[in-house]
Amino acid sequence: MDRRDLLLAAVGMGVLSSARAHHGWSSFDQNRPIYLEGTATEVRWRNPHAELVLELPAGLSLPGDLADRPVPAQSAAVDGKAVLSRAQLPRRQDRRWEVELAPLFRLGQWQLPEIAPGTPLSVVGFTFKEEQGAALLRAEYLFVGNKTYGLRSSPA
């Protein structure tokens, strides 16, 4: 293989690995919302969606006011109150979770500032059925400071 062929092969492998890393909503168990809270330790602010690694504290618990938190209206039909009221802690004991946010364009629509490592936040979202595979959560609602962001779709 010459250098050109090696370069094309490397580019192709990168495209394939990026495609495998991106998951649509159908890959996630949307019947069991999961609550996570902690500190962002790594942040990748890029497309196809922003991602962060969330370091959870020992003894994570559901906040008593979670079901009562206000949720912003989204252009997609999401019953935010129902999602928050059904949220539960993960069964698995991982202290580090990969969290998939939304595409950068949508984060801009929500006017979410870029999250920096060290930022405390919480999130409600969905993981794979039966929490199989990696400790990965697809964010539905993101709580940063005193603001709530709905990440399924654009603001309504």
N, C-alpha and C positions, 0 to 999 in steps of 0.2 A: 504494500500500500504506500502510495506517495503522500507527501504532506497535505496536498489538497484533499485527498480521500480521507485522511485522518481527521482533518478539520471538519469536513462534512459529517463524518460519523459522530464526532464529539458534539456538534451542534444538534444533530438528530437525537442523540441520547438526552441532551438537555431538554429538548422540547418534549420528548416522551416522559421524562421524569417529572417535568412541570405539569403535564396533563394528568399523570397519575396522582400527583399531590393535591389536585383540585377536586373537591367533592361537591356535588349538587345537594340540595336539601333532601332528596329522596334517599340518600345514603344514611340518614340520621333518624333515630327513633323519636318522632315528634309527639309521641304519647307520654313521654317521661321527661319533662324539663328538669335540668340539673342546675343547681346553684353552686357557684364557685366564688371565692373571695380571696384576695391576696395582693401581692405586689408584682407588677410587670418587671421581669428580669431581662428579657430580650424583646425587642420590637423590630418587626420588618414591615415598614410602611411602603408597600408596593402592591401592584396588581399581580395575579387576578384578584387578590383580596389582601388586606393588611392582616398580619398575624402577630401574636405575642405569646411569650411563655409566661405563665402565671405561677408564681410560687405561693402555695397555700400555707397558712399557719397550722400548727398543731392544734387539734381540737376545734376544727371548723364546725360551725353550727349555723342553722338557718336563722336569719334575723326575724324577730317577732313581727316587724312591720312589713315584711316583704309583700304579702298579698294586698296590702293597702297602699303601696307606693303608686303614685300617679304614673301612667304610661302615655307616651305621646301617640297621637293618631298617625297611622301609616297609610300609604296608598294601597297596600295589600290588606286583605281582610284577615287581621290577626286579633284574636280576643286576648289582649294583653293581660287583663285581670285574671282570666282563667289560667293562662300560662303561669303567671306568678303564684296563683293559689295552689297549683299542682306541683310547684317546684320542690325538689328534694335534693339531698346531698348525694354525691356519687357513692356507689357501693365499693368501688375500688379505692385503694388507699394511697394512690400516687400523690406526691406532694408537689409535682411539677406537671402542669397541663399546657398543651398547645391549644391556643384559642384562635379560631378563624373569625375574623371580623367581616366587614363588607368590602366591596371594591372601593377604591379611593374616591371615585366620583360620588358614590352614595355617601361616604363619610363626609365629603365636602358639603353635600346637600344638608346634612344634619349639623353642619358647622362644628364637627368634632375636631378639636385641635389635635395635632400629632401627639400621641402618647409617648412619653419618655420612659426609659428604664428607671425603675424606682417609684413609679406612680402606683399608689394604692387604688384598687378598683374592685368591683364585683360584676358578675355576669350571670345571666340565666340563658341557657341554650340547650343544645341537644348533642348527644354523643351517639356512637354506633349502637345498634341493637345489642342488648345484653352487655353493654360496655366492652365489647370485644375489640381487640386490636390496641392501637395506641391510645394514650390518654389525650384525646382530641375532643374539643367542644366547639360546635358551631354556634356563635353568639346570636341570640334573638334580641336580648336587651342587655345593654351595657350601662353600668352605673359608674360615673366618674365624678368625684366631688359630689355636688348636690344636683347633678344633671343626669337625666335618663335619656338614652338614645335607643330608638327602635331600628334594628339593623336588617330586618327582612326586606324592607322596601324603602321608598322615598317618603319624606314627611308628607302628610296629607294636608 
